[in-house]
Amino acid sequence: NMSKFILDIIKVSNTLEKVVGVEFKVTLKNKRDRHEYDDPRYLDFLDNLVNNGELILLEHTENIYSLISQSDVVINYPYTSTAYIADYMNIPAIYYDPVQKLIPVYEESEGIMFSSGKDDLLSKLNNIFPSK
């Protein structure tokens, strides 16, 4: 699911770049450092995206508040607390369900949205970044 989560965001941001004429940088900050128990296929997947320039992978020690404050939108894996941090900082936040199986269960806020599937994610981002 994490691989699909990341790939979908990259694909949607590439589509949106063409529509709104703005370059998007997809950045991932993992909660923890790499561990020997991590799936090597997932680590290779991330490394390939980084090497192809499709993903910026930050150190797990990066300050999340600083990172969010420099963002235009924060796309969160359900139901991580980073959406609430973004909302507090008045940065739009989206919980993204790539497999379209989750029921939106979170404390609602005007600044936090829920998106299910790539088309819905594109629609939500299009509302945040209207075409020029």
Disulfide bonds with the S-S distance in Angstrom:
none
